[in-house]
Amino acid sequence: MRDLRIVFMGTPDFAVATLDALVQNKYNVVGVITAPDRPAGRGQSLRQSAVKRYALEHGLKVLQPTNLKKENFLEELRTLNANLQIVVAFRMLPKVVWDMPEYGTFNLHASLLPDYRGAAPINWAVINGESRTGVTTFFIDEKIDTGAIILQEECAISKEDTAGTVHDQLMVLGANLVLKTVDLIAREEVRVKPQKELKTVKTAPKLTRENCEINWSLPGSKIYDHIRGLSPYPAAWTTLWNGEESIYLKVFGARYTPQEHRSPTGQIVPYQKIRIAVDGGWVDLEEIQLPGKRKMASREVLNGLKLDSNAHVR
């Protein structure tokens, strides 16, 4: 068995589950690399990452470099004398970092590679209506999410799932897969395989204001997938036009009902909720948020919002 000295790199809650699994299983984590503290909230006070909070609570050494190529950071990283690095939801590493440890640097990615390489694999799998996704461990190389695969494990996606529920499933699945991967490395039993060269690869680009906007001209089932694929974060959004007033809405929950109708696309029709006519049926907005307000059921919003007969979204 190899005597492993592990440096862990990660930032959000998704990464904490894996770090906790390593700690609880008594692996020797000699250092944790995470993002610098950032201003957050109305007061813009500095907020620590979820990984930093966990690491400090468990007495782990924490490094927070702003530049991964700076010599002072690289020297501090070398002094940790790690022989394995594990990356979960961090950022792209320069070769001088990922090539440093003797047994390599591997990444946990929340998709079944080679599909959904990129920044938002969980969201895009749900947005695209996939029935399955999974997690992959792979050794990092020069390109993004292209390295040799160590292990993969699948997870089903139901039509009721959101990005949030899939995130929580993959967080646990991924932590367990990392433990299996580390065990293989410790036992010198790793057998990697190169990623398949597919003619078309589904990608997972960064989420932006533009690609989070709801396109009401799409079929209703696609709109529903778009909304659940962005819930609870960052949330799909639309503009509701009520007479001369335009209202920005974040949409966290919806239902799609297939049904033939003659209403124009985007028209809001009388109903207990905000019901919108779409191609192939109706989309009912269930949980929404107005600017400066808390999340509310759409029926609550209707109690204080009188809709014009021509109210619509676009």
Phi, psi and omega in degrees: 000135175285145174270104187272137171239111193254133165255129181253136179235124179184170183227305189273183179305322180307323181282334182299321181302320180289316179299319179296320179298319178296315181294314182294334178265015170065026173285150185274092179269106187271350178189154179232127178253128180215174183290151174299154175301142184232147176297140181208154178079178183297325180278353181054035175284153183290134181242132178280150175291160178300321179294320179297315180302315179297314183300317180294321179297335183250016173067028180269146178290133184240133171241139182229071183288143171271335180226116185285353180258355182294137186295326180294324176291315181299322180293319178294323178295318179298322183294341177289341176056041179285148174246002176209136175240139180237129183242128177222113177052059178242235178217172182295134182259141172288157182302325182299336178271307186289340181269001187288311186284150183301320184262010173093182177233123177243155184241144169260121180243138186272056172199173173266090181300146016274355178290147176062044166291143176129192193280335188226060186294325181293312181301312186289329176297319179286316179305320182277005175072026180296149176262353177209154172212205180170196179229151182224136166254138181208153177282132182290140172229198188293332184260176184273117174060036183244358188290171183296132184281135176264299180219156174220151174215137185269160177214134179282149173241121178269168178288351176266347183292151170244174174302326180294316181289324177292319175308312184293324177294315183290331178300316179286315179300318181294319178300317179293323179293324177296318178300317178297320181294315180297320179298318177298319180294318180297324182272001182059041183241017181290132173233106184267160174224140179293152177291144180295144174268099182265148178295319176232127180244129177287135185248166182227069183294165178302142178280133182231170176302320183294313184276359173266350179288138180283130176261102187286354177276350178287160173303149184304322180296324178291322178297316179299315178297322179299315182294313183288335178286349179244009181254133009268355183217137002275354179090135173289158180216161178206172174247124177262125179258120182236094189067235179270354185268134173252133184236124178279126181237132166267139183241119183254336181211143181206167173228143176246130178239111177293132178188141176286142178201171180245008180288145178293146180303132178093350181289136175268125184252154180300129182189172179290337179242182172280102183257129186240132177284129179225172178296112177099359180160218183230142169248118176264122176282123184258317179229123184223171178217127175271157180305130178077003182245168175278167173297139180217155169294143184298332178293329175294319179298320182294338177296330182246006183231110178274119184271136174294154180296338178255018180301138182205170175243154174197000000 
